């Protein structure tokens, strides 16, 4: 233990000292989601009066994202690769930017210097005896950003769980800030009757021995509630949360039938509560790898019985999916949805599932629409969509004509909107 302490002793600085190496005009990539290095970001924000035009790049910010506040506009410019709750207003008001990109291809932006990385702010575990540190809960693009950065500043946090897979050596870190603090937690969502009905419908599409990719939110968590009678399920997912822990402890998820990385929970980041973090800590069956591996459709497609489960904001009657915009306003991003839909499509007996409630705004708006909202982007094309599921049933679209698709989607829309949708479909010439 003393060997690695001696090796990095000269790299230890305070957070305030570390972020002084960030200069005006630098591009800074931060650790992702619950892996956000909170103390480093706070220290950087405190330097706002000393810098100008520092670009801060990341996907979901789980912290307060103070650098997006209006008074920070001269100092910092956020470039969102996925829009979250704390960054949405800044993007909407044009005080921050949004860059569309498949999750799997973000590392390429850094490697090929499309977005050259000046500074990476990361959070890692204490070193092992060989001087290697785990990325804990955020390997995704964080690992590649650190490998490509001119300067790597690492918060070493003893509260961070040690996970297998992606790691970084002390030799590759320029400045170390020792600061222990609880991880950001994602509390379990509330699961209502609608989510339960959707979850039960989705669960009916999942066979024993399937490998699962799960998105974030109430619907994926609801699906897990209805898998207790399944056998030998596996996980190869961009992320997983607390719901997976219950099924693992019940012996439902064993990963034993996976033909790629058998026996392993494979993910690129984790979001959950302390229960999840305790489960993955020093767990030899859990492995995090960078997103250009986990979300690579060619890797995903090598799994047999790969099931991808993702959500959406809207689906039109041709099967086009909008999962990221409300009208012309950017609400989130593509994330890994298309990566896994295309990967599952390549899988032997694979299935890709888009699951969503039939209505929004308290039942006033149908999420199954004749056309997507004006200004909304198509996240997943109609050529890629396989199953669409609501609380009213399952529409299988693959191999179906436009007429058949429209009829199938109207059948799983809310009953109150079916007559309207039929009339709109006739006017458009779909049926």
Secondary structure, DSSP 8 states (H G I E B T S, - for coil): -HHHHHHHGGGB--HHHHHTT--TT-EEEE--BTT--HHHHHHHHTTGGG-S-EEEEES-B-S--GGGSGGGTTTEEEEESS--TTTHHHHHTTSSEE----GGGHHHHHHTTTT--SEEEEEE----TTSEEE-TTB-TTHHHHHHH-SEEEEEE-TTS---EE-EEEGGG-SEEEE--------------HHHHHHHHHHHTT--TT-EEEE-SSHHHHHHHHT-TT--SBEEB-SEE-HHHHHHHHTTSB--TT-SSSTT-EEESEE---HHHHHHHTT-TTEEE--HHHHT-HHHHTTSTTEEEEEE-SEEETT--EE-SEETTEE-S--TTHHHHHHHHHHSTT-EEEEE--SEETTTTEESEESS--TT---SB-TTT--EEEETTEEEE-TT--HHHHHHHHHHTS-HHHHHHHHHHHHHHT--
